[in-house]
Amino acid sequence: MNNKRIQRGGLAMAGTRRFVKVFLASPGDLTEERRAAKAIVDDFNGQLADALGYQVELVGWEDTLPGVGRPQAIINRDLDGCDLFVGMLWKRWGTPPGTEPYTSGFEEEFKRSMTRNAKEGRPAISLLLKDLDAASLADPGDHLKKVIAFKEQVFSEKKLLAGTFADVRDFESKFRKCVQGYVIALSNQERTSESEKDQAPLAETQTMSSTEPGPTTPLSVEGARFLRNFLATAEKATDEQPLAADDVARVRLLSVIVAVHGNDQQSLGAHDGNLLFKARTKFEFGRRELSGLLDDGLANFKQENVPLWHWVAALDGFKNNILPVCTVVDTTSQRVGALKAMRLISEPIVEKEHFGRKEIVSMWFAENSENAIRVAALEYLSDCGQPSDLSFINEEFARNDTQTVGAAADAIIRITLRDDTCCSQVR
């Protein structure tokens, strides 16, 4: 990644902007999806780049007419510098690049990235494969036969993060999650590394052994130390003297923290979160672990029996807008949990440069937002909304969606009544 020093506000680390290169690989039958991908990247850069400290650059993209591309050698220069490779396929396999033994430019780009990933650990690789209709499957041509063989191999090997999509709207949702998930993981890792460097005693830094993880490794110093002690204890555990339940819960937490793109299924549950909260004085958590515990609390907020506020406070979240940010960058369950938590304590949205109330509220009602997020946002705005929010709520009401129209009407009425009351008091 390229670094660029700039002055800016927001929640990302002051003074640093990192650029992430995302390479988009596909044959010529997914032009609409490629345009959608570019729009999503532009939207991300306009709304979240300042807040997260990362700007996304989409490469392998051309504004020329379909079929008019650049020589493969030039494309490969972009490919070899990318951080995230996103491959897309539908019915076409692509045209030969003139380089043996590859049968298409897509195949060369994919295998070249796989080889580099094996040597360097990057780029991260994701595949988005468009669903095929029955008629195409019944009579596949040469191109489609190669696509089908590739898909079967990918899904049987289960080595990569690969998913399917039905149409452009479905693609937009999954591509957005792919890019945002990758950037958020990088942003969290960077913030944690900087926090640990600031907090670590100088003596410990000077005496740290060569096996101690560096500031950019997935595990914090505290997490790595705990695992070494845990392994020593595990070697002595028996059926009569098993491992402590809270120790096992922390191991599960660390497994979530070290997950990488393509292997990032989270398994930390409400029970684990409760165990770790009960044992909070026993453990010294790193910042990434605290962030993981916050995410767990938000994901399980509806159960009403998981710790949350302790982890918000531990991350100084009441001062740095952490709950409003969680409403736009996490999973659906975490975003809904953050909105419900904000409503419960009437948490305001703190205005930040380039990332304030207008940007956050607009993302709650973005085209790809699920109804669960829209409803939770409307419920929050019913209690804490302002007249400036009415334009977004009116648009949601105009959608006339049966799942959100009632909540939208309620929010409009309650905000209007509050505004009228305030005006009457002023007069």
Salt bridges, closest charged atoms under 4 A:
GLU33 OE2 - LYS130 NZ 3.06
ASP42 OD2 - LYS38 NZ 3.59
ASP43 OD2 - ARG176 NH1 2.99
ASP50 OD1 - ARG17 NH2 2.65
GLU62 OE2 - ARG34 NE 3.60
ASP78 OD2 - ARG70 NH1 3.27
ASP80 OD1 - ARG112 NE 2.87
ASP83 OD1 - ARG122 NH2 2.47
GLU107 OE2 - LYS111 NZ 3.10
GLU120 OE1 - ARG116 NE 3.20
ASP133 OD2 - LYS91 NZ 3.41
ASP170 OD2 - LYS174 NZ 3.54
GLU190 OE2 - ARG18 NE 3.22
GLU194 OE2 - LYS197 NZ 3.02
GLU204 OE2 - ARG225 NH2 3.25
GLU212 OE2 - ARG228 NH2 3.41
ASP246 OD1 - LYS282 NZ 3.16
ASP247 OD1 - LYS282 NZ 3.16
ASP272 OD1 - ARG252 NH1 2.75
GLU289 OE1 - ARG250 NE 2.77
GLU353 OE2 - HIS354 NE2 3.21
GLU370 OE2 - LYS177 NZ 3.60
GLU379 OE1 - LYS340 NZ 3.55
GLU379 OE1 - ARG343 NH1 3.83
ASP383 OD2 - ARG343 NE 2.77
ASP383 OD1 - ARG414 NH2 2.87
ASP389 OD2 - ARG357 NH2 2.80
GLU396 OE1 - ARG374 NH1 2.53
GLU396 OE2 - ARG399 NH1 2.47
ASP401 OD2 - ARG399 NH2 3.63
ASP410 OD2 - ARG414 NH1 3.90
